[in-house]
Amino acid sequence: MPVIYVAGTDITGDYSNLPSHLREIASSCGLVIGEDRKNLGRFVAAADIRSAEQMFLNEHSLKREKDFLIEVCAEFEQVLLISDAGTPCVADPGYDFINMAWKAGYKIVSIPGPSSITAALSVSGYFAESFHFMGFPPKEKDKRKKFFDRVDNNRDTVVIMERPYVVHQLLNDVVFIDKQMSLSVNLGMQDEATYRGKAKDILKTIPEDMKAPFVLVVSKKRFKED
């Protein structure tokens, strides 16, 4: 049975400084699975494993495609799974594929890497001994409203992710929540920035044309609390 390594990579999507242990494991993998051809190609080149087979797994992958991928994995002793940036399967495609691999009897091993979730929490200044990661809000209007109502009523610090081009929409969605918030943009990059305050104040501060990867942290405390 194969070993599937679930490998975290730089949250900026920069593969130029891959850790030596990841390079070593990658060199022994006959199959590398990534989200798309362009980014997987960049990873394979950076890791110098051009001879490895390449396959793709992303949010558009159908159940039958994942079934086929599970079958293909059985032909290799070691398989590497990466995402475009950060850690696979956390607010990222692949968790159900890994569940299928467990059921198939494959061995699953983590190669820990950076996480934008913990990075955003670390610079927020908010209580993070316990927190609620709520992932991506639904797109459907009614479900989206209920999602943000749950954020408002949550007693823990909450972490939310969204698509890079809807940061203004997200902040407008949470403007009714009277809690402290921290918006971290381009984490790990040279132009990284974190904006703190009420949602309406952050909206006034960020550029109108902002389109960048971001994470929103909502404090458990309301503004009237110490």
DRENPA-3360 file (N, C-alpha, C; in nm, 2 decimals, always signed):
BEGIN
1 = MPVIYVAG = +0.08/-0.12/+0.00/+0.00/+0.00/+0.00/+0.09/+0.13/+0.00 ~ +0.05/+0.23/-0.07/+0.13/+0.35/-0.08/+0.12/+0.43/+0.05 ~ +0.22/+0.52/+0.06/+0.22/+0.62/+0.16/+0.19/+0.76/+0.09 ~ +0.09/+0.83/+0.14/+0.06/+0.96/+0.08/+0.11/+1.07/+0.18 ~ +0.20/+1.15/+0.13/+0.25/+1.26/+0.21/+0.17/+1.38/+0.19 ~ +0.11/+1.44/+0.29/+0.04/+1.57/+0.28/+0.13/+1.68/+0.32 ~ +0.18/+1.76/+0.22/+0.28/+1.85/+0.25/+0.24/+2.00/+0.25 ~ +0.27/+2.07/+0.35/+0.25/+2.21/+0.35/+0.36/+2.29/+0.28;
9 = TDITGDYS = +0.33/+2.39/+0.21/+0.43/+2.47/+0.14/+0.41/+2.62/+0.18 ~ +0.49/+2.71/+0.14/+0.49/+2.85/+0.17/+0.35/+2.91/+0.14 ~ +0.29/+2.98/+0.24/+0.16/+3.04/+0.22/+0.16/+3.14/+0.11 ~ +0.27/+3.19/+0.07/+0.28/+3.29/-0.04/+0.27/+3.22/-0.18 ~ +0.29/+3.09/-0.18/+0.30/+3.02/-0.31/+0.44/+3.02/-0.37 ~ +0.53/+3.06/-0.29/+0.67/+3.07/-0.34/+0.74/+2.93/-0.30 ~ +0.78/+2.86/-0.41/+0.85/+2.73/-0.39/+1.00/+2.74/-0.39 ~ +1.05/+2.85/-0.40/+1.20/+2.87/-0.42/+1.28/+2.82/-0.30;
17 = NLPSHLRE = +1.22/+2.82/-0.18/+1.30/+2.79/-0.06/+1.23/+2.67/+0.01 ~ +1.21/+2.56/-0.06/+1.15/+2.44/+0.00/+1.25/+2.38/+0.10 ~ +1.19/+2.34/+0.22/+1.27/+2.28/+0.32/+1.34/+2.15/+0.27 ~ +1.46/+2.13/+0.32/+1.54/+2.01/+0.28/+1.47/+1.88/+0.30 ~ +1.39/+1.87/+0.41/+1.32/+1.74/+0.44/+1.21/+1.72/+0.34 ~ +1.14/+1.83/+0.29/+1.04/+1.82/+0.19/+1.10/+1.78/+0.06 ~ +1.21/+1.84/+0.02/+1.28/+1.80/-0.10/+1.32/+1.66/-0.10 ~ +1.37/+1.61/+0.01/+1.42/+1.47/+0.02/+1.30/+1.37/+0.00;
25 = IASSCGLV = +1.19/+1.40/+0.07/+1.07/+1.31/+0.05/+1.01/+1.32/-0.09 ~ +1.01/+1.45/-0.14/+0.95/+1.47/-0.28/+1.03/+1.39/-0.38 ~ +1.16/+1.38/-0.36/+1.25/+1.31/-0.46/+1.22/+1.16/-0.46 ~ +1.16/+1.11/-0.36/+1.13/+0.96/-0.35/+0.99/+0.93/-0.39 ~ +0.91/+1.03/-0.43/+0.77/+1.01/-0.47/+0.76/+1.00/-0.62 ~ +0.69/+0.89/-0.66/+0.67/+0.87/-0.80/+0.55/+0.95/-0.86 ~ +0.47/+1.00/-0.77/+0.35/+1.07/-0.81/+0.33/+1.19/-0.73 ~ +0.31/+1.31/-0.79/+0.28/+1.43/-0.72/+0.15/+1.49/-0.76;
33 = IGEDRKNL = +0.07/+1.52/-0.66/-0.07/+1.57/-0.69/-0.08/+1.71/-0.65 ~ -0.13/+1.80/-0.74/-0.15/+1.94/-0.71/-0.28/+1.99/-0.76 ~ -0.30/+2.12/-0.74/-0.43/+2.18/-0.78/-0.44/+2.21/-0.93 ~ -0.33/+2.26/-0.99/-0.34/+2.30/-1.13/-0.20/+2.28/-1.20 ~ -0.20/+2.27/-1.33/-0.08/+2.24/-1.40/+0.03/+2.34/-1.38 ~ -0.01/+2.47/-1.38/+0.09/+2.58/-1.37/+0.17/+2.57/-1.24 ~ +0.09/+2.57/-1.13/+0.16/+2.57/-1.00/+0.23/+2.44/-0.96 ~ +0.17/+2.33/-1.01/+0.23/+2.20/-0.98/+0.36/+2.19/-1.06;
41 = GRFVAAAD = +0.36/+2.25/-1.18/+0.48/+2.25/-1.26/+0.59/+2.34/-1.20 ~ +0.55/+2.45/-1.14/+0.65/+2.53/-1.06/+0.71/+2.45/-0.95 ~ +0.63/+2.38/-0.87/+0.67/+2.30/-0.76/+0.77/+2.19/-0.80 ~ +0.73/+2.12/-0.91/+0.81/+2.01/-0.96/+0.95/+2.06/-1.00 ~ +0.95/+2.18/-1.07/+1.08/+2.23/-1.11/+1.16/+2.28/-0.99 ~ +1.10/+2.34/-0.89/+1.17/+2.38/-0.77/+1.23/+2.27/-0.69 ~ +1.15/+2.16/-0.69/+1.20/+2.04/-0.61/+1.29/+1.95/-0.69 ~ +1.30/+1.98/-0.82/+1.38/+1.90/-0.92/+1.34/+1.76/-0.92;
49 = IRSAEQMF = +1.21/+1.74/-0.94/+1.15/+1.60/-0.95/+1.07/+1.59/-1.08 ~ +1.13/+1.64/-1.19/+1.06/+1.64/-1.32/+1.02/+1.50/-1.37 ~ +1.08/+1.40/-1.32/+1.05/+1.26/-1.37/+0.92/+1.21/-1.30 ~ +0.88/+1.27/-1.20/+0.76/+1.22/-1.12/+0.63/+1.24/-1.21 ~ +0.54/+1.15/-1.20/+0.41/+1.16/-1.26/+0.33/+1.28/-1.19 ~ +0.25/+1.35/-1.27/+0.17/+1.46/-1.21/+0.02/+1.44/-1.24 ~ -0.06/+1.46/-1.13/-0.20/+1.45/-1.15/-0.26/+1.57/-1.07 ~ -0.39/+1.59/-1.09/-0.45/+1.72/-1.03/-0.57/+1.69/-0.95;
57 = LNEHSLKR = -0.59/+1.76/-0.84/-0.70/+1.75/-0.75/-0.74/+1.89/-0.71 ~ -0.86/+1.94/-0.74/-0.90/+2.07/-0.70/-1.05/+2.07/-0.67 ~ -1.10/+2.19/-0.65/-1.24/+2.21/-0.61/-1.34/+2.16/-0.72 ~ -1.29/+2.15/-0.84/-1.38/+2.11/-0.95/-1.37/+1.95/-0.98 ~ -1.28/+1.88/-0.90/-1.27/+1.74/-0.92/-1.40/+1.67/-0.89 ~ -1.44/+1.58/-0.97/-1.56/+1.50/-0.95/-1.53/+1.37/-0.87 ~ -1.63/+1.31/-0.82/-1.61/+1.19/-0.74/-1.55/+1.08/-0.82 ~ -1.59/+1.07/-0.94/-1.52/+0.96/-1.02/-1.38/+0.99/-1.05;
65 = EKDFLIEV = -1.34/+1.12/-1.06/-1.20/+1.15/-1.08/-1.12/+1.12/-0.96 ~ -1.18/+1.14/-0.84/-1.11/+1.11/-0.71/-1.10/+0.96/-0.70 ~ -1.20/+0.89/-0.74/-1.19/+0.74/-0.73/-1.08/+0.69/-0.82 ~ -1.07/+0.75/-0.94/-0.96/+0.71/-1.03/-0.82/+0.74/-0.97 ~ -0.81/+0.86/-0.91/-0.69/+0.90/-0.85/-0.65/+0.81/-0.74 ~ -0.74/+0.76/-0.66/-0.71/+0.66/-0.55/-0.66/+0.53/-0.62 ~ -0.71/+0.49/-0.73/-0.66/+0.37/-0.80/-0.52/+0.39/-0.85 ~ -0.49/+0.51/-0.90/-0.36/+0.54/-0.96/-0.26/+0.54/-0.85;
73 = CAEFEQVL = -0.29/+0.59/-0.73/-0.20/+0.60/-0.62/-0.15/+0.46/-0.58 ~ -0.23/+0.36/-0.60/-0.20/+0.22/-0.56/-0.08/+0.17/-0.64 ~ -0.05/+0.24/-0.75/+0.06/+0.19/-0.84/+0.20/+0.25/-0.79 ~ +0.19/+0.33/-0.69/+0.32/+0.40/-0.64/+0.34/+0.37/-0.49 ~ +0.47/+0.36/-0.46/+0.50/+0.34/-0.32/+0.48/+0.46/-0.23 ~ +0.52/+0.58/-0.29/+0.51/+0.71/-0.22/+0.44/+0.81/-0.31 ~ +0.35/+0.89/-0.26/+0.28/+0.99/-0.33/+0.28/+1.12/-0.25 ~ +0.30/+1.23/-0.32/+0.30/+1.36/-0.25/+0.18/+1.45/-0.29;
81 = LISDAGTP = +0.11/+1.50/-0.19/+0.00/+1.59/-0.22/+0.03/+1.73/-0.17 ~ +0.02/+1.83/-0.26/+0.04/+1.97/-0.22/-0.08/+2.05/-0.26 ~ -0.09/+2.17/-0.21/-0.18/+2.27/-0.26/-0.11/+2.38/-0.33 ~ -0.18/+2.48/-0.38/-0.11/+2.59/-0.45/-0.03/+2.67/-0.35 ~ -0.08/+2.68/-0.22/+0.00/+2.75/-0.12/-0.06/+2.70/+0.02 ~ +0.03/+2.69/+0.12/-0.01/+2.66/+0.25/-0.03/+2.51/+0.26 ~ -0.12/+2.47/+0.36/-0.14/+2.33/+0.39/-0.26/+2.27/+0.32 ~ -0.25/+2.16/+0.25/-0.36/+2.10/+0.18/-0.47/+2.05/+0.28;
89 = CVADPGYD = -0.59/+2.05/+0.23/-0.71/+1.99/+0.30/-0.77/+2.07/+0.41 ~ -0.71/+2.19/+0.44/-0.76/+2.28/+0.54/-0.82/+2.40/+0.47 ~ -0.95/+2.41/+0.46/-1.01/+2.52/+0.38/-0.95/+2.51/+0.24 ~ -0.94/+2.39/+0.19/-0.86/+2.36/+0.06/-0.91/+2.23/+0.01 ~ -0.91/+2.21/-0.12/-0.95/+2.08/-0.18/-0.87/+1.97/-0.12 ~ -0.93/+1.85/-0.11/-0.85/+1.73/-0.08/-0.89/+1.65/+0.04 ~ -0.96/+1.71/+0.13/-0.99/+1.64/+0.25/-1.07/+1.51/+0.23 ~ -1.16/+1.52/+0.13/-1.24/+1.40/+0.10/-1.16/+1.29/+0.03;
97 = FINMAWKA = -1.06/+1.34/-0.05/-0.97/+1.24/-0.11/-0.88/+1.17/+0.00 ~ -0.84/+1.24/+0.10/-0.76/+1.18/+0.20/-0.85/+1.09/+0.28 ~ -0.97/+1.12/+0.30/-1.07/+1.03/+0.37/-1.08/+0.90/+0.29 ~ -1.09/+0.91/+0.16/-1.10/+0.80/+0.07/-0.97/+0.71/+0.08 ~ -0.86/+0.78/+0.09/-0.73/+0.71/+0.10/-0.72/+0.63/+0.23 ~ -0.77/+0.69/+0.34/-0.77/+0.61/+0.46/-0.85/+0.49/+0.45 ~ -0.97/+0.50/+0.39/-1.06/+0.39/+0.37/-1.00/+0.28/+0.28 ~ -0.92/+0.32/+0.19/-0.85/+0.23/+0.10/-0.74/+0.16/+0.17;
105 = GYKIVSIP = -0.70/+0.20/+0.29/-0.60/+0.13/+0.36/-0.46/+0.20/+0.34 ~ -0.45/+0.31/+0.28/-0.33/+0.38/+0.25/-0.28/+0.44/+0.38 ~ -0.15/+0.46/+0.39/-0.09/+0.53/+0.50/-0.08/+0.68/+0.47 ~ -0.12/+0.76/+0.56/-0.12/+0.91/+0.54/-0.02/+0.97/+0.64 ~ +0.07/+1.05/+0.59/+0.17/+1.11/+0.67/+0.18/+1.26/+0.64 ~ +0.19/+1.34/+0.75/+0.19/+1.49/+0.73/+0.34/+1.54/+0.72 ~ +0.36/+1.63/+0.63/+0.48/+1.71/+0.63/+0.44/+1.85/+0.67 ~ +0.45/+1.89/+0.80/+0.39/+2.02/+0.84/+0.45/+2.14/+0.77;
113 = GPSSITAA = +0.37/+2.23/+0.75/+0.41/+2.36/+0.68/+0.33/+2.48/+0.74 ~ +0.36/+2.59/+0.68/+0.29/+2.71/+0.73/+0.14/+2.71/+0.71 ~ +0.07/+2.79/+0.79/-0.08/+2.80/+0.78/-0.12/+2.94/+0.79 ~ -0.19/+2.99/+0.70/-0.24/+3.13/+0.70/-0.33/+3.15/+0.82 ~ -0.40/+3.05/+0.87/-0.49/+3.06/+0.98/-0.42/+3.10/+1.11 ~ -0.32/+3.02/+1.14/-0.24/+3.05/+1.26/-0.16/+3.17/+1.25 ~ -0.11/+3.20/+1.12/-0.04/+3.33/+1.10/-0.12/+3.45/+1.13 ~ -0.25/+3.44/+1.08/-0.34/+3.56/+1.10/-0.37/+3.57/+1.25;
121 = LSVSGYFA = -0.39/+3.46/+1.32/-0.42/+3.46/+1.46/-0.30/+3.52/+1.54 ~ -0.18/+3.49/+1.50/-0.06/+3.53/+1.57/-0.04/+3.68/+1.57 ~ -0.08/+3.75/+1.46/-0.06/+3.89/+1.45/-0.19/+3.97/+1.49 ~ -0.30/+3.90/+1.52/-0.42/+3.97/+1.55/-0.42/+4.03/+1.69 ~ -0.35/+3.97/+1.78/-0.35/+4.02/+1.92/-0.47/+3.97/+2.00 ~ -0.55/+3.88/+1.94/-0.68/+3.84/+2.01/-0.65/+3.70/+2.07 ~ -0.74/+3.67/+2.17/-0.73/+3.54/+2.24/-0.74/+3.43/+2.15 ~ -0.64/+3.33/+2.15/-0.64/+3.22/+2.06/-0.61/+3.09/+2.12;
129 = ESFHFMGF = -0.63/+3.08/+2.25/-0.61/+2.95/+2.31/-0.72/+2.85/+2.27 ~ -0.83/+2.91/+2.23/-0.94/+2.84/+2.16/-0.99/+2.93/+2.06 ~ -1.02/+2.88/+1.94/-1.08/+2.96/+1.84/-1.17/+2.87/+1.75 ~ -1.25/+2.93/+1.67/-1.35/+2.86/+1.58/-1.31/+2.90/+1.44 ~ -1.26/+2.80/+1.36/-1.23/+2.83/+1.22/-1.36/+2.79/+1.14 ~ -1.42/+2.89/+1.08/-1.54/+2.87/+1.01/-1.53/+2.86/+0.86 ~ -1.40/+2.88/+0.81/-1.38/+2.86/+0.67/-1.44/+2.96/+0.58 ~ -1.49/+2.92/+0.47/-1.54/+3.01/+0.37/-1.69/+3.03/+0.38;
137 = PPKEKDKR = -1.74/+3.15/+0.38/-1.89/+3.17/+0.39/-1.96/+3.12/+0.26 ~ -2.08/+3.07/+0.28/-2.16/+3.03/+0.16/-2.18/+3.15/+0.06 ~ -2.21/+3.12/-0.06/-2.23/+3.22/-0.16/-2.38/+3.26/-0.16 ~ -2.47/+3.16/-0.13/-2.61/+3.18/-0.14/-2.65/+3.28/-0.03 ~ -2.74/+3.38/-0.06/-2.77/+3.49/+0.02/-2.82/+3.45/+0.16 ~ -2.92/+3.36/+0.17/-2.98/+3.33/+0.30/-2.88/+3.25/+0.38 ~ -2.81/+3.16/+0.32/-2.71/+3.08/+0.40/-2.60/+3.17/+0.44 ~ -2.56/+3.26/+0.36/-2.45/+3.36/+0.39/-2.49/+3.44/+0.52;
145 = KKFFDRVD = -2.62/+3.49/+0.52/-2.66/+3.57/+0.63/-2.66/+3.48/+0.76 ~ -2.71/+3.36/+0.76/-2.71/+3.27/+0.87/-2.56/+3.25/+0.92 ~ -2.47/+3.23/+0.82/-2.33/+3.21/+0.86/-2.28/+3.33/+0.94 ~ -2.31/+3.45/+0.90/-2.25/+3.57/+0.97/-2.33/+3.59/+1.10 ~ -2.45/+3.55/+1.11/-2.52/+3.55/+1.24/-2.45/+3.46/+1.34 ~ -2.40/+3.34/+1.29/-2.33/+3.25/+1.38/-2.20/+3.31/+1.42 ~ -2.13/+3.38/+1.33/-2.01/+3.45/+1.37/-2.04/+3.55/+1.48 ~ -2.15/+3.63/+1.47/-2.18/+3.73/+1.57/-2.21/+3.67/+1.70;
153 = NNRDTVVI = -2.27/+3.55/+1.70/-2.31/+3.49/+1.83/-2.21/+3.40/+1.89 ~ -2.10/+3.38/+1.81/-2.00/+3.28/+1.86/-1.92/+3.34/+1.98 ~ -1.89/+3.26/+2.08/-1.83/+3.30/+2.20/-1.67/+3.28/+2.19 ~ -1.63/+3.23/+2.08/-1.48/+3.21/+2.06/-1.43/+3.31/+1.96 ~ -1.30/+3.33/+1.95/-1.24/+3.40/+1.84/-1.27/+3.32/+1.71 ~ -1.31/+3.39/+1.61/-1.35/+3.33/+1.48/-1.25/+3.36/+1.37 ~ -1.22/+3.26/+1.29/-1.13/+3.29/+1.17/-1.21/+3.26/+1.05 ~ -1.21/+3.35/+0.95/-1.28/+3.34/+0.83/-1.19/+3.36/+0.71;
161 = MERPYVVH = -1.21/+3.28/+0.60/-1.13/+3.30/+0.48/-1.23/+3.33/+0.37 ~ -1.19/+3.40/+0.26/-1.27/+3.43/+0.15/-1.18/+3.44/+0.02 ~ -1.25/+3.45/-0.09/-1.18/+3.47/-0.22/-1.11/+3.61/-0.22 ~ -0.99/+3.62/-0.28/-0.92/+3.75/-0.27/-0.99/+3.87/-0.32 ~ -1.08/+3.85/-0.42/-1.15/+3.97/-0.48/-1.28/+4.01/-0.42 ~ -1.31/+3.95/-0.30/-1.44/+3.99/-0.24/-1.42/+4.04/-0.10 ~ -1.30/+4.10/-0.07/-1.27/+4.15/+0.06/-1.37/+4.26/+0.11 ~ -1.40/+4.35/+0.01/-1.49/+4.45/+0.05/-1.63/+4.40/+0.08;
169 = QLLNDVVF = -1.68/+4.30/+0.00/-1.81/+4.24/+0.02/-1.81/+4.17/+0.16 ~ -1.70/+4.10/+0.19/-1.70/+4.03/+0.32/-1.71/+4.13/+0.44 ~ -1.63/+4.24/+0.43/-1.64/+4.34/+0.54/-1.77/+4.41/+0.55 ~ -1.84/+4.43/+0.43/-1.98/+4.48/+0.44/-2.07/+4.38/+0.50 ~ -2.05/+4.25/+0.48/-2.13/+4.15/+0.54/-2.12/+4.15/+0.69 ~ -2.01/+4.18/+0.74/-1.99/+4.17/+0.89/-1.99/+4.31/+0.96 ~ -2.03/+4.41/+0.89/-2.03/+4.55/+0.94/-2.13/+4.56/+1.06 ~ -2.23/+4.47/+1.07/-2.33/+4.48/+1.18/-2.27/+4.42/+1.30;
177 = IDKQMSLS = -2.16/+4.34/+1.30/-2.11/+4.28/+1.41/-2.02/+4.37/+1.49 ~ -2.06/+4.40/+1.62/-1.99/+4.50/+1.70/-1.88/+4.43/+1.78 ~ -1.78/+4.37/+1.70/-1.67/+4.30/+1.76/-1.54/+4.36/+1.70 ~ -1.43/+4.34/+1.77/-1.30/+4.38/+1.72/-1.26/+4.28/+1.61 ~ -1.20/+4.33/+1.51/-1.16/+4.25/+1.39/-1.02/+4.28/+1.35 ~ -0.96/+4.18/+1.29/-0.82/+4.19/+1.23/-0.82/+4.13/+1.09 ~ -0.79/+4.21/+1.00/-0.78/+4.17/+0.86/-0.64/+4.16/+0.82 ~ -0.59/+4.04/+0.79/-0.45/+4.03/+0.75/-0.44/+3.99/+0.60;
185 = VNLGMQDE = -0.36/+4.07/+0.53/-0.36/+4.06/+0.38/-0.22/+4.03/+0.34 ~ -0.21/+3.94/+0.23/-0.08/+3.90/+0.18/+0.02/+3.85/+0.29 ~ -0.03/+3.76/+0.37/+0.06/+3.71/+0.48/+0.18/+3.65/+0.42 ~ +0.30/+3.68/+0.49/+0.42/+3.62/+0.45/+0.49/+3.69/+0.33 ~ +0.42/+3.79/+0.27/+0.48/+3.86/+0.16/+0.54/+4.00/+0.20 ~ +0.62/+4.06/+0.12/+0.68/+4.19/+0.15/+0.58/+4.30/+0.18 ~ +0.46/+4.29/+0.11/+0.36/+4.39/+0.13/+0.25/+4.35/+0.23 ~ +0.29/+4.25/+0.32/+0.19/+4.21/+0.42/+0.14/+4.33/+0.50;
193 = ATYRGKAK = +0.01/+4.32/+0.53/-0.05/+4.43/+0.61/-0.16/+4.37/+0.69 ~ -0.18/+4.43/+0.82/-0.29/+4.39/+0.90/-0.36/+4.51/+0.95 ~ -0.50/+4.51/+0.93/-0.58/+4.62/+0.97/-0.67/+4.58/+1.08 ~ -0.68/+4.66/+1.19/-0.76/+4.62/+1.31/-0.86/+4.73/+1.34 ~ -0.97/+4.68/+1.39/-1.08/+4.77/+1.43/-1.22/+4.72/+1.40 ~ -1.32/+4.81/+1.39/-1.45/+4.77/+1.34/-1.44/+4.75/+1.19 ~ -1.54/+4.67/+1.14/-1.54/+4.64/+1.00/-1.55/+4.77/+0.92 ~ -1.64/+4.86/+0.97/-1.66/+4.98/+0.89/-1.54/+5.07/+0.89;
201 = DILKTIPE = -1.45/+5.06/+0.99/-1.33/+5.14/+0.99/-1.22/+5.08/+0.90 ~ -1.22/+4.94/+0.90/-1.12/+4.88/+0.81/-1.16/+4.91/+0.67 ~ -1.29/+4.91/+0.64/-1.33/+4.94/+0.50/-1.28/+5.08/+0.45 ~ -1.28/+5.17/+0.55/-1.23/+5.31/+0.51/-1.08/+5.31/+0.49 ~ -1.01/+5.21/+0.55/-0.87/+5.22/+0.55/-0.80/+5.14/+0.43 ~ -0.86/+5.03/+0.39/-0.80/+4.95/+0.28/-0.83/+5.02/+0.15 ~ -0.74/+4.99/+0.05/-0.76/+5.04/-0.08/-0.89/+5.00/-0.15 ~ -0.95/+5.08/-0.23/-1.08/+5.05/-0.29/-1.06/+4.93/-0.39;
209 = DMKAPFVL = -0.94/+4.92/-0.45/-0.92/+4.82/-0.55/-0.85/+4.70/-0.50 ~ -0.85/+4.68/-0.37/-0.77/+4.57/-0.31/-0.83/+4.43/-0.35 ~ -0.74/+4.35/-0.41/-0.77/+4.21/-0.45/-0.64/+4.13/-0.41 ~ -0.65/+4.07/-0.29/-0.53/+4.00/-0.24/-0.58/+3.89/-0.14 ~ -0.50/+3.78/-0.13/-0.53/+3.68/-0.03/-0.54/+3.74/+0.11 ~ -0.64/+3.70/+0.19/-0.66/+3.76/+0.32/-0.72/+3.66/+0.41 ~ -0.71/+3.69/+0.54/-0.78/+3.61/+0.65/-0.84/+3.71/+0.74 ~ -0.96/+3.69/+0.78/-1.03/+3.78/+0.88/-1.04/+3.71/+1.01;
217 = VVSKKRFK = -0.99/+3.77/+1.12/-1.01/+3.72/+1.25/-1.11/+3.81/+1.33 ~ -1.21/+3.75/+1.39/-1.31/+3.83/+1.46/-1.29/+3.79/+1.61 ~ -1.26/+3.89/+1.69/-1.24/+3.87/+1.83/-1.37/+3.82/+1.90 ~ -1.35/+3.75/+2.01/-1.46/+3.70/+2.09/-1.52/+3.82/+2.17 ~ -1.45/+3.93/+2.18/-1.49/+4.04/+2.26/-1.56/+4.15/+2.17 ~ -1.67/+4.20/+2.23/-1.73/+4.32/+2.16/-1.66/+4.44/+2.21 ~ -1.69/+4.55/+2.14/-1.61/+4.68/+2.17/-1.64/+4.73/+2.30 ~ -1.76/+4.70/+2.36/-1.79/+4.76/+2.49/-1.72/+4.68/+2.60;
225 = ED = -1.66/+4.56/+2.57/-1.59/+4.48/+2.67/-1.45/+4.52/+2.68 ~ -1.39/+4.50/+2.79/-1.25/+4.53/+2.82/-1.16/+4.43/+2.74;
% end
